[in-house]
Amino acid sequence: MSGQPEYAPGMEEFDAPASATGKRPCIALMGEFSAGKSTLSNLLLGAPALPVNVTATQLPPVWISQGHELPYAVGMDGGERDIHLEDLEAVSVADTNHIRIFHDAPRLAEFDLIDMPGISDPNMAADVWQRVIRHADIVIWCTHATQAWRQSEAAVWASLPPELHARSLLLLTRMDKILSDRDRARVIKRVESETRGLFNAVLPVSLVRALDAQEGSAAWDDSGAADLLIRIDALVAEVASGVAPRLLSQAAPQEQGAAPEPVAEAPAPRAEPARIVMPTRVRPRPLKS
C-alpha cells in the first residue's frame, strides 16, 4: 500500500478555520483502540482529563477546553445538559454529540483538545466521530508502532478532507516496544513511504517514557516528546494566524528547535466554500475558546 488515497466525500460540513472565527485552534486526537490517545492527552495536559474509573473508549468524543465550568453533554440537536464527571460512563453515545469538560492546563490557553473514540471499536459507529471531526483544525493520529498504519487506518484517513493533511501529525506510539534500532528504522521508513503527502510529519515517540521523564531532560528528548511539542506549537501558531501549513519532509526528527525544511505546498482547498453549521443551543453558555 503506497501513495495517496483518494478523498472520499461525505463530511463536507466543516467549521470555518480558527483564524477566521477568533476561536482557539482545536486538535483532535484520533487512532485505533489502545493506540495512545489518552496517554497523549495526559502528556499535553499534565494530568488525566478524566477520572481514573472512567473508560474513555466507551464515551462520545470528549472536548476539553481551558476553564473551570462544570461539564456538560451536547445532544444531537445542540441542546445541553449538565453531567457529573463521576457518571460519564452513563452518558449515552446514541443521543450525545460530544461531552464538554474543562481544565486549567497551561496548553489549553493555546488550543482545545477533542479526544475521539477509537476508530476500530466494533461497538462504536463511525458517525460518532464523523459528526465531530468537522470542528478540528489539526489532527494528531496515533498508530501503534508494532503494527503501524494498518489498512483500516488508511481507509479512515482517506475519508477525511485533504485540507487536514498539511496540518496533521502521525505519531508512531510505543516505539519502546521495538527493541532493535534497525527494526525501528525500518518501521519509520515504511510508514513514511506509505503516508507521503498525507501528514505534515511522521514522528516516532514513546508517550509512556515521556510521562515518566522531566520536560527538558535527556530522557524527555529521547522519548520524542520534545520534537512532538515543537511540531504542535508550530501548527497551532500557523492555524491561529491563518498561515497555510506546508507538507514537510518525511525525514527523521530533527534536533530540538531546528526549523524543518518544507518540500511541498499543502494541497489546494476544494473549490466549493466550506459551510458553517451552527447547532441550535437550548440555553446559551459562554465558551472560552
Secondary structure, DSSP 4 states (H G I P E B T S, - for coil): --S-PPP--S---PPPPHHHHTPPPEEEEEESTTSSHHHHHHHHHSS-SS-TT--GGGSSPEEEEES-PPPEEEETTS-EEE--GGGGGGS-STTEEEEEEEE--GGGGT-EEEEPPPTT-TTS-THHHHTTGGG-SEEEEEEEGGG-S-HHHHHHHHTS-GGGGGGEEEEEE-GGG---HHHHHHHHHHHHHHTTTTSSEEEE--HHHHHHSPTTSHHHHHHTHHHHHHHHHHHHHHHHHTPPP-EEP-PSP--TTPPPPEEEPPPPPPSSPPPP-PPP-SS------
